[in-house]
Amino acid sequence: MSSPSRLWRFSPPQWLNSTSTRTAGVYLAGGIFSLGLFFFIDAATYSHSPKNGSEVHIKFVDWIPGICSALGMLVINSIEKSRLSADSFTYSGTSVAWKARLVLFLGFALMAGGLAGSVTVLVLKYALKQYPFTTLYFGIANVVANGLIMLSSVVLWISQNMEEDYTYNLAL
């Protein structure tokens, strides 16, 4: 069933390491990201439309958590999985794994800060002032958008770093 050097008793299914699964994961991550972006842009456009019955609008403070999450996504997905365990001179330098882990931590910190910032904006700007649900939706959409950006980042990182036994990676 499995070799004695494996960590788990059962090996993963073969379809999990196929190129079509990797491609589907990348497209799924893009769909999740665009859905999150849709929620936030929908709330931003609705807040400035004449149908909005309140004086509350989405300002730059509401955009900051989304910007942090998107930057965190860019930072996380720029790290290859092989660099997290490469402590040799393979990648031109010493302590490459330590540097890659630090950058990965900073990316996750940016995304976590974006999600925490969106929850903070929801609570301080919308929930404490007891606005109606149509206005509260602006903060909820911000939290949902940042959560979906985090989820898409995880899906993209996992699908990009799937390993296949007979894959050739050519880099110029």
Disulfide bonds with the S-S distance in Angstrom:
none
